[in-house]
Amino acid sequence: MEATKFLLSENDIPKQWYNISADMPNPMQPVLHPGTGQPVGPDDLAPLFPMAIIMQEVSQDRWIDIPEPVRDIYRLWRPTPLHRARRLEEALGTPAKIYYKYEGGSPAGSHKPNTSVAQAYYNSAEGVKRIATETGAGQWGSALSMACSFFGLQCKVYMVKVSYNQKPYRKSMIRAWGAEVVPSPSEDTQAGRSILEGDPNSPGSLGIAISEAMEDAATNDDTKYSLGSVLNHVLLHQTVVGQEAKKQMEMAGDYPDVVIGCVGGGSNFAGLSFPFAMDKIAGKDVTLLAVEPAACPTLTKGQFLYDFGDTAQLAPLVPMYTLGHDFIPPEIHAGGLRYHGMSPLICQLYKDGIMDARSYHQVEVFKSAVDFARCEGIIPAPESAHAVKAAMDEALKAKEEGKEKSILFNLSGHGHFDLAAYEDFMDGNLKDYEYPEKAIQESIKALEGLPVPQ
Ligand SMILES: Cc1ncc(COP(=O)(O)O)c(C=O)c1O
């Protein structure tokens, strides 16, 4: 009998994170100070992050040790299983082998605790008492509140209003772990109040929520800021996923032809793909495919520019593919993919042809998620369902071409708190949003006069 799951022991939890900055053919261009336009240094970031995290953000070391207290907590759910989707392969009638790394078994239900635990650890080690953050779908907010509860830290979560209303039980999880959660835009910050003045019904966006959380950290001495995606140290922490997957693919006697992940800010895709990108940079033939919503097509339709990471322009200028910092993406159900920008590491690798990207509309994505659930059991998070759709399309392409391809994707989370979206899909009430070209062009126009990356 061929195996369906490839399982590692707790001793196999990686002891180091992999830092792709050490191996990139072209380095990421510097992040610039929003006021001066000069490259930001550790001192500029010190009000927001603990120094250990700042040093990871700028590190060029290939391997960075994972502190034992962090590995100890990882043991609660890591290593995560690698599944072979045999029943899905059979249903598709494909000669392809489909593998998925399942991160939904973490206590918070996604890959996000891989970095929230590390971030809470470094904050607590440097004496920080309180952390402010934003959350889109609520996955990150729950992951950080859990991690803060492990280290005795207070936590305040600014949750994008549309998700706060669509996903009330994510909010309850955040509260159960002891954090405070408010809908964003909120009345609690200057950034929130000024958005509400302009549009009292604003659905919010990750860009707005980031502004609120950063303002909270910058104006409270005992508080630091934490981000669940985009930044180099976040992607670094996620590389435990790809390192484990590589070992598990070895156990399966296989190596992927294509590695797939959905992308919001890029962390789960990076986590799975960077250890394979290391091989690709060294000459291996492997496709690395990022999948995004057609309603928020950052890589596939955005422009490579310097842009602010947030709406209120408090965050540094980042060299990235962007839709413009004041673009508010349509209210699609994959809340975690509604971000105007993208990790600058992924953007540089995409620009250099090491990574590919593709976009899908939400109705076709939910259709694939349901087909997947009916074969494999797991109901994917709407974000992860983008990767499911791409993996299924790749398997069907292999069938057409008669090729025995190996496909690996990251099933970054479960969708148990997204069932209202599934209801909408099953009742035929879900609609697609066209790529809002005009809104994006207007938003990009606002970037005129800012520095331009090379
Ligand atoms: C389950 C899940 N997958 C993916 C994402 C997208 O984030 P990232 O691109 O950082 O992995 C999110 C964000 O909230 C998420 O909750």
The ligand as an SDF file (V2000), in Angstrom:
LIG
                    3D

 16 16  0  0  0  0  0  0  0  0999 V2000
   -5.3290   30.6040    5.7610 C   0  0  0  0  0  0  0  0  0  0  0  0
   -4.6130   31.7470    5.1460 C   0  0  0  0  0  0  0  0  0  0  0  0
   -3.8560   31.5380    4.0670 N   0  0  0  0  0  0  0  0  0  0  0  0
   -3.2040   32.5530    3.4640 C   0  0  0  0  0  0  0  0  0  0  0  0
   -3.2840   33.8400    3.9350 C   0  0  0  0  0  0  0  0  0  0  0  0
   -2.5710   34.9240    3.2060 C   0  0  0  0  0  0  0  0  0  0  0  0
   -1.4520   35.4280    3.8540 O   0  0  0  0  0  0  0  0  0  0  0  0
   -0.0040   35.0950    3.3750 P   0  0  0  0  0  0  0  0  0  0  0  0
    0.1040   35.5090    1.9190 O   0  0  0  0  0  0  0  0  0  0  0  0
    0.8780   35.9150    4.2350 O   0  0  0  0  0  0  0  0  0  0  0  0
    0.2210   33.6350    3.5470 O   0  0  0  0  0  0  0  0  0  0  0  0
   -4.0410   34.1120    5.0770 C   0  0  0  0  0  0  0  0  0  0  0  0
   -4.1100   35.4810    5.6210 C   0  0  0  0  0  0  0  0  0  0  0  0
   -4.8470   35.8140    6.4870 O   0  0  0  0  0  0  0  0  0  0  0  0
   -4.7370   33.0390    5.6840 C   0  0  0  0  0  0  0  0  0  0  0  0
   -5.4840   33.2390    6.7570 O   0  0  0  0  0  0  0  0  0  0  0  0
  1  2  1  0
  2  3  1  0
  2 15  2  0
  3  4  2  0
  4  5  1  0
  5  6  1  0
  5 12  2  0
  6  7  1  0
  7  8  1  0
  8  9  2  0
  8 10  1  0
  8 11  1  0
 12 13  1  0
 12 15  1  0
 13 14  2  0
 15 16  1  0
M  END
$$$$
